Amino acid sequence: MAMQMGELDSGSIKVQKWQNTMYAVDSGIQSGATTIRDEEYEIPVTKKVYMTTTVTQQEPDLEQYTMTRATRVRAALFPESLEDGTTILSTQTDPSQMTNVQKLAEPSQMLKNAIIHLINYQDDAELATRAMPELAKLLGDEDQVVVSKAAQIVDQLTRKEASRRALMQNHQMVTAVVRAMQNSNDMETNKATASILHNLSHQREGLLAIFKTGGIPALVRMLSSPFEPVLFYAITTLH
């Protein structure tokens, strides 16, 4: 009996020691207490969220693609034919590289630009031809302000090749310029007329027109001008 009591006491001591260790979490077996979760011993739970993306492949709209291709060709060849606000789906991935459509349209654009330049050239020549009789009359006007303005207009015309050629072929016009240079003491008029002869002298035909209309003596007279631009035009033209 005494042995049994000793064994019970020994068992109680072991239970007490076990409860005092770090594993002494009352599960209710010894105390019969209701089990309560201790926050310090809560087991961490990891949640994983999976996202799914659904891609629906649609069949390409061949009709729209054909219309877009036709629009690109028309835009490359005739850009002025497109309506304002028209949006074109471009296939150009690299701005520095031309698309096949642009390469095919390049000769057409070059021809178009050449025609535009030719039309402008003809317009300049026709404008100068129509204006020359009136300008020649104004260059001989008694009012020096009128003469100066007319000389400046003629000077502007000689800066374009087409109108310059038209002027140098009209000896009456060149004669009017030379007379205005000889008869005027106005610096602006002398500058404009000297510039006109300088521009005409770039072509052999212009040099011949200056020589035949008495432009050489007029230019020699301008060598004594105190106005530097007039002196420059006179020297370079005579040279």
CYANA upper distance limits for C-alpha pairs under 8 A (distance plus 0.5 A):
  1 MET  CA      5 MET  CA      6.87
  2 ALA  CA      6 GLY  CA      6.72
  3 MET  CA      7 GLU  CA      6.73
  4 GLN  CA      8 LEU  CA      6.77
  5 MET  CA      9 ASP  CA      6.68
  6 GLY  CA     10 SER  CA      6.56
  7 GLU  CA     11 GLY  CA      6.61
  8 LEU  CA     12 SER  CA      6.66
  9 ASP  CA     13 ILE  CA      6.76
 10 SER  CA     14 LYS  CA      6.88
 11 GLY  CA     15 VAL  CA      6.74
 12 SER  CA     16 GLN  CA      6.64
 13 ILE  CA     17 LYS  CA      6.71
 14 LYS  CA     18 TRP  CA      6.59
 15 VAL  CA     19 GLN  CA      6.73
 16 GLN  CA     20 ASN  CA      6.97
 17 LYS  CA     21 THR  CA      7.20
 18 TRP  CA     23 TYR  CA      8.05
 18 TRP  CA     24 ALA  CA      7.08
 19 GLN  CA     23 TYR  CA      7.57
 19 GLN  CA     24 ALA  CA      4.79
 19 GLN  CA     25 VAL  CA      7.91
 20 ASN  CA     24 ALA  CA      6.38
 26 ASP  CA     30 GLN  CA      7.81
 26 ASP  CA     31 SER  CA      7.86
 26 ASP  CA     33 ALA  CA      8.49
 26 ASP  CA     35 THR  CA      8.07
 27 SER  CA     33 ALA  CA      8.25
 27 SER  CA     35 THR  CA      6.41
 28 GLY  CA     32 GLY  CA      4.84
 28 GLY  CA     33 ALA  CA      5.21
 28 GLY  CA     34 THR  CA      6.57
 28 GLY  CA     35 THR  CA      6.47
 29 ILE  CA     33 ALA  CA      8.27
 37 ARG  CA     41 TYR  CA      8.28
 37 ARG  CA     42 GLU  CA      7.77
 38 ASP  CA     42 GLU  CA      6.92
 61 ASP  CA     65 TYR  CA      6.78
 62 LEU  CA     66 THR  CA      6.60
 63 GLU  CA     67 MET  CA      6.79
 64 GLN  CA     68 THR  CA      6.59
 65 TYR  CA     69 ARG  CA      6.62
 66 THR  CA     70 ALA  CA      6.75
 67 MET  CA     71 THR  CA      6.63
 68 THR  CA     72 ARG  CA      6.67
 68 THR  CA     88 ILE  CA      7.18
 68 THR  CA     89 LEU  CA      6.93
 69 ARG  CA     73 VAL  CA      6.87
 70 ALA  CA     74 ARG  CA      6.69
 71 THR  CA     75 ALA  CA      6.44
 71 THR  CA     88 ILE  CA      7.45
 72 ARG  CA     76 ALA  CA      6.63
 72 ARG  CA     88 ILE  CA      7.16
 72 ARG  CA     89 LEU  CA      8.30
 72 ARG  CA     90 SER  CA      8.03
 72 ARG  CA    101 VAL  CA      7.87
 73 VAL  CA     77 LEU  CA      6.71
 73 VAL  CA    101 VAL  CA      6.65
 73 VAL  CA    105 ALA  CA      8.37
 74 ARG  CA     78 PHE  CA      5.94
 74 ARG  CA     79 PRO  CA      7.27
 74 ARG  CA     81 SER  CA      8.19
 74 ARG  CA     82 LEU  CA      8.40
 75 ALA  CA     79 PRO  CA      4.84
 75 ALA  CA     80 GLU  CA      8.23
 75 ALA  CA     81 SER  CA      7.96
 75 ALA  CA     82 LEU  CA      7.19
 76 ALA  CA    101 VAL  CA      7.48
 76 ALA  CA    102 GLN  CA      6.55
 76 ALA  CA    105 ALA  CA      6.33
 77 LEU  CA    105 ALA  CA      5.96
 77 LEU  CA    108 SER  CA      7.12
 77 LEU  CA    109 GLN  CA      7.30
 78 PHE  CA     82 LEU  CA      8.21
 82 LEU  CA     86 THR  CA      7.25
 91 THR  CA     99 THR  CA      7.90
 92 GLN  CA     97 GLN  CA      8.15
 92 GLN  CA     98 MET  CA      7.82
 92 GLN  CA     99 THR  CA      6.49
 94 ASP  CA     98 MET  CA      8.48
 98 MET  CA    102 GLN  CA      6.36
 98 MET  CA    103 LYS  CA      6.81
 99 THR  CA    103 LYS  CA      6.77
100 ASN  CA    104 LEU  CA      6.73
101 VAL  CA    105 ALA  CA      6.70
102 GLN  CA    106 GLU  CA      6.63
104 LEU  CA    108 SER  CA      8.43
105 ALA  CA    109 GLN  CA      6.76
106 GLU  CA    110 MET  CA      6.75
107 PRO  CA    111 LEU  CA      6.73
108 SER  CA    112 LYS  CA      6.65
109 GLN  CA    113 ASN  CA      6.62
110 MET  CA    114 ALA  CA      6.70
111 LEU  CA    115 ILE  CA      6.77
112 LYS  CA    116 ILE  CA      6.80
113 ASN  CA    117 HIS  CA      6.68
114 ALA  CA    118 LEU  CA      6.66
115 ILE  CA    119 ILE  CA      6.68
116 ILE  CA    120 ASN  CA      6.71
117 HIS  CA    121 TYR  CA      6.50
118 LEU  CA    122 GLN  CA      6.68
119 ILE  CA    123 ASP  CA      6.58
120 ASN  CA    124 ASP  CA      6.63
121 TYR  CA    125 ALA  CA      6.84
121 TYR  CA    161 GLU  CA      8.44
121 TYR  CA    162 ALA  CA      6.05
122 GLN  CA    126 GLU  CA      6.57
122 GLN  CA    162 ALA  CA      7.55
123 ASP  CA    127 LEU  CA      6.46
124 ASP  CA    128 ALA  CA      6.69
124 ASP  CA    160 LYS  CA      8.28
124 ASP  CA    162 ALA  CA      6.36
124 ASP  CA    163 SER  CA      5.91
125 ALA  CA    129 THR  CA      6.63
125 ALA  CA    162 ALA  CA      5.48
125 ALA  CA    163 SER  CA      4.99
125 ALA  CA    164 ARG  CA      8.46
125 ALA  CA    165 ARG  CA      8.27
125 ALA  CA    166 ALA  CA      6.44
126 GLU  CA    130 ARG  CA      6.66
126 GLU  CA    163 SER  CA      8.26
127 LEU  CA    131 ALA  CA      6.65
127 LEU  CA    163 SER  CA      8.07
128 ALA  CA    132 MET  CA      6.44
128 ALA  CA    157 LEU  CA      7.52
128 ALA  CA    163 SER  CA      5.84
128 ALA  CA    166 ALA  CA      7.20
128 ALA  CA    167 LEU  CA      7.66
129 THR  CA    133 PRO  CA      8.46
129 THR  CA    163 SER  CA      8.18
129 THR  CA    166 ALA  CA      6.90
129 THR  CA    167 LEU  CA      7.99
131 ALA  CA    135 LEU  CA      6.59
132 MET  CA    136 ALA  CA      6.42
132 MET  CA    167 LEU  CA      8.09
132 MET  CA    173 MET  CA      7.10
133 PRO  CA    137 LYS  CA      6.85
133 PRO  CA    173 MET  CA      8.09
134 GLU  CA    138 LEU  CA      6.80
135 LEU  CA    139 LEU  CA      6.67
135 LEU  CA    150 ALA  CA      6.59
135 LEU  CA    154 VAL  CA      7.99
135 LEU  CA    173 MET  CA      8.47
136 ALA  CA    140 GLY  CA      7.27
136 ALA  CA    172 GLN  CA      8.02
136 ALA  CA    173 MET  CA      6.04
136 ALA  CA    176 ALA  CA      6.10
136 ALA  CA    177 VAL  CA      8.15
137 LYS  CA    141 ASP  CA      7.18
137 LYS  CA    176 ALA  CA      8.47
138 LEU  CA    146 VAL  CA      7.05
138 LEU  CA    147 VAL  CA      6.43
138 LEU  CA    150 ALA  CA      6.60
139 LEU  CA    146 VAL  CA      7.96
139 LEU  CA    147 VAL  CA      5.24
139 LEU  CA    148 SER  CA      8.28
139 LEU  CA    150 ALA  CA      6.46
139 LEU  CA    151 ALA  CA      7.14
139 LEU  CA    176 ALA  CA      6.67
139 LEU  CA    177 VAL  CA      7.34
139 LEU  CA    180 ALA  CA      6.57
140 GLY  CA    147 VAL  CA      7.30
140 GLY  CA    176 ALA  CA      7.30
140 GLY  CA    179 ARG  CA      8.24
140 GLY  CA    180 ALA  CA      7.12
141 ASP  CA    146 VAL  CA      7.22
141 ASP  CA    147 VAL  CA      6.56
142 GLU  CA    146 VAL  CA      8.48
142 GLU  CA    147 VAL  CA      8.22
143 ASP  CA    147 VAL  CA      6.95
144 GLN  CA    148 SER  CA      6.54
144 GLN  CA    184 SER  CA      7.98
144 GLN  CA    186 ASP  CA      8.12
145 VAL  CA    149 LYS  CA      6.78
146 VAL  CA    150 ALA  CA      6.64
147 VAL  CA    151 ALA  CA      6.59
147 VAL  CA    180 ALA  CA      7.87
147 VAL  CA    189 THR  CA      7.61
148 SER  CA    152 GLN  CA      6.79
148 SER  CA    186 ASP  CA      8.35
148 SER  CA    188 GLU  CA      7.02
148 SER  CA    189 THR  CA      5.14
148 SER  CA    192 ALA  CA      8.16
149 LYS  CA    153 ILE  CA      6.87
149 LYS  CA    189 THR  CA      8.44
150 ALA  CA    154 VAL  CA      6.81
151 ALA  CA    155 ASP  CA      6.59
151 ALA  CA    177 VAL  CA      7.89
151 ALA  CA    189 THR  CA      6.84
151 ALA  CA    192 ALA  CA      6.13
151 ALA  CA    193 THR  CA      6.56
152 GLN  CA    156 GLN  CA      6.85
152 GLN  CA    189 THR  CA      8.04
152 GLN  CA    192 ALA  CA      5.96
152 GLN  CA    193 THR  CA      8.35
153 ILE  CA    157 LEU  CA      6.94
154 VAL  CA    158 THR  CA      6.85
154 VAL  CA    196 ILE  CA      7.63
155 ASP  CA    159 ARG  CA      7.29
155 ASP  CA    192 ALA  CA      6.43
155 ASP  CA    193 THR  CA      7.62
155 ASP  CA    195 SER  CA      7.03
155 ASP  CA    196 ILE  CA      5.57
156 GLN  CA    160 LYS  CA      8.11
157 LEU  CA    163 SER  CA      6.19
157 LEU  CA    164 ARG  CA      6.81
158 THR  CA    163 SER  CA      6.62
158 THR  CA    164 ARG  CA      4.77
158 THR  CA    167 LEU  CA      7.92
158 THR  CA    196 ILE  CA      6.86
158 THR  CA    199 ASN  CA      6.67
158 THR  CA    200 LEU  CA      7.54
159 ARG  CA    163 SER  CA      8.44
159 ARG  CA    164 ARG  CA      7.23
159 ARG  CA    199 ASN  CA      7.37
160 LYS  CA    164 ARG  CA      6.37
161 GLU  CA    165 ARG  CA      6.66
162 ALA  CA    166 ALA  CA      6.95
163 SER  CA    167 LEU  CA      6.69
164 ARG  CA    168 MET  CA      6.76
164 ARG  CA    199 ASN  CA      8.37
164 ARG  CA    200 LEU  CA      7.34
165 ARG  CA    169 GLN  CA      6.83
165 ARG  CA    206 GLY  CA      8.50
166 ALA  CA    170 ASN  CA      7.25
167 LEU  CA    171 HIS  CA      8.34
167 LEU  CA    173 MET  CA      7.15
167 LEU  CA    174 VAL  CA      7.71
168 MET  CA    173 MET  CA      8.37
168 MET  CA    174 VAL  CA      7.25
168 MET  CA    200 LEU  CA      7.05
168 MET  CA    205 GLU  CA      7.40
168 MET  CA    206 GLY  CA      5.79
168 MET  CA    209 ALA  CA      6.82
169 GLN  CA    205 GLU  CA      8.22
169 GLN  CA    206 GLY  CA      8.37
169 GLN  CA    209 ALA  CA      8.07
170 ASN  CA    174 VAL  CA      7.17
171 HIS  CA    175 THR  CA      6.48
171 HIS  CA    209 ALA  CA      6.90
171 HIS  CA    213 THR  CA      7.53
172 GLN  CA    176 ALA  CA      6.81
173 MET  CA    177 VAL  CA      6.94
174 VAL  CA    178 VAL  CA      6.82
174 VAL  CA    209 ALA  CA      7.52
174 VAL  CA    210 ILE  CA      7.52
174 VAL  CA    213 THR  CA      7.26
175 THR  CA    179 ARG  CA      6.69
175 THR  CA    213 THR  CA      5.79
175 THR  CA    214 GLY  CA      8.13
176 ALA  CA    180 ALA  CA      6.65
177 VAL  CA    181 MET  CA      6.82
177 VAL  CA    193 THR  CA      6.55
177 VAL  CA    196 ILE  CA      8.34
178 VAL  CA    182 GLN  CA      6.82
178 VAL  CA    193 THR  CA      7.78
178 VAL  CA    213 THR  CA      7.78
178 VAL  CA    214 GLY  CA      7.62
178 VAL  CA    215 GLY  CA      6.21
178 VAL  CA    218 ALA  CA      7.18
179 ARG  CA    183 ASN  CA      6.51
180 ALA  CA    184 SER  CA      6.40
180 ALA  CA    189 THR  CA      8.24
180 ALA  CA    193 THR  CA      7.82
181 MET  CA    189 THR  CA      7.61
181 MET  CA    190 ASN  CA      6.07
181 MET  CA    193 THR  CA      6.36
181 MET  CA    194 ALA  CA      7.90
181 MET  CA    218 ALA  CA      7.34
182 GLN  CA    218 ALA  CA      6.44
184 SER  CA    189 THR  CA      7.40
184 SER  CA    190 ASN  CA      7.46
185 ASN  CA    189 THR  CA      8.22
185 ASN  CA    190 ASN  CA      7.67
186 ASP  CA    190 ASN  CA      6.69
187 MET  CA    191 LYS  CA      6.52
187 MET  CA    227 PHE  CA      7.60
188 GLU  CA    192 ALA  CA      6.65
189 THR  CA    193 THR  CA      6.63
190 ASN  CA    194 ALA  CA      6.42
190 ASN  CA    230 VAL  CA      7.05
191 LYS  CA    195 SER  CA      6.58
191 LYS  CA    229 PRO  CA      6.98
191 LYS  CA    230 VAL  CA      5.47
192 ALA  CA    196 ILE  CA      6.71
193 THR  CA    197 LEU  CA      6.95
194 ALA  CA    198 HIS  CA      6.64
194 ALA  CA    219 LEU  CA      7.97
194 ALA  CA    230 VAL  CA      6.61
194 ALA  CA    233 TYR  CA      6.17
194 ALA  CA    234 ALA  CA      6.79
195 SER  CA    199 ASN  CA      6.64
195 SER  CA    230 VAL  CA      8.18
195 SER  CA    233 TYR  CA      6.43
196 ILE  CA    200 LEU  CA      6.76
197 LEU  CA    201 SER  CA      6.60
197 LEU  CA    210 ILE  CA      7.57
197 LEU  CA    215 GLY  CA      8.43
197 LEU  CA    237 THR  CA      7.53
198 HIS  CA    202 HIS  CA      7.67
198 HIS  CA    233 TYR  CA      6.35
198 HIS  CA    234 ALA  CA      7.90
198 HIS  CA    236 THR  CA      7.69
198 HIS  CA    237 THR  CA      5.58
200 LEU  CA    206 GLY  CA      5.16
200 LEU  CA    207 LEU  CA      7.23
200 LEU  CA    210 ILE  CA      8.45
201 SER  CA    205 GLU  CA      8.43
201 SER  CA    206 GLY  CA      5.55
201 SER  CA    207 LEU  CA      5.29
201 SER  CA    210 ILE  CA      8.20
201 SER  CA    237 THR  CA      6.75
202 HIS  CA    206 GLY  CA      7.42
202 HIS  CA    207 LEU  CA      8.03
203 GLN  CA    207 LEU  CA      6.97
204 ARG  CA    208 LEU  CA      6.81
205 GLU  CA    209 ALA  CA      6.78
206 GLY  CA    210 ILE  CA      6.75
207 LEU  CA    211 PHE  CA      6.75
208 LEU  CA    212 LYS  CA      6.67
209 ALA  CA    213 THR  CA      6.69
210 ILE  CA    214 GLY  CA      6.92
210 ILE  CA    215 GLY  CA      5.30
210 ILE  CA    216 ILE  CA      7.42
211 PHE  CA    215 GLY  CA      6.17
211 PHE  CA    216 ILE  CA      6.59
214 GLY  CA    218 ALA  CA      7.48
215 GLY  CA    219 LEU  CA      6.65
216 ILE  CA    220 VAL  CA      6.75
216 ILE  CA    238 LEU  CA      7.79
217 PRO  CA    221 ARG  CA      6.75
218 ALA  CA    222 MET  CA      6.99
219 LEU  CA    223 LEU  CA      7.25
219 LEU  CA    234 ALA  CA      5.80
219 LEU  CA    235 ILE  CA      8.47
219 LEU  CA    237 THR  CA      8.43
219 LEU  CA    238 LEU  CA      7.66
220 VAL  CA    224 SER  CA      8.39
220 VAL  CA    234 ALA  CA      7.66
220 VAL  CA    238 LEU  CA      8.46
221 ARG  CA    225 SER  CA      8.26
222 MET  CA    230 VAL  CA      7.28
222 MET  CA    231 LEU  CA      6.86
222 MET  CA    234 ALA  CA      6.67
223 LEU  CA    230 VAL  CA      8.42
223 LEU  CA    231 LEU  CA      5.99
223 LEU  CA    234 ALA  CA      6.80
223 LEU  CA    235 ILE  CA      7.58
224 SER  CA    231 LEU  CA      7.99
225 SER  CA    230 VAL  CA      7.20
225 SER  CA    231 LEU  CA      6.59
226 PRO  CA    231 LEU  CA      7.91
227 PHE  CA    231 LEU  CA      6.86
228 GLU  CA    232 PHE  CA      6.61
229 PRO  CA    233 TYR  CA      6.77
230 VAL  CA    234 ALA  CA      6.66
231 LEU  CA    235 ILE  CA      6.65
232 PHE  CA    236 THR  CA      6.68
233 TYR  CA    237 THR  CA      6.45
234 ALA  CA    238 LEU  CA      6.63
235 ILE  CA    239 HIS  CA      6.56
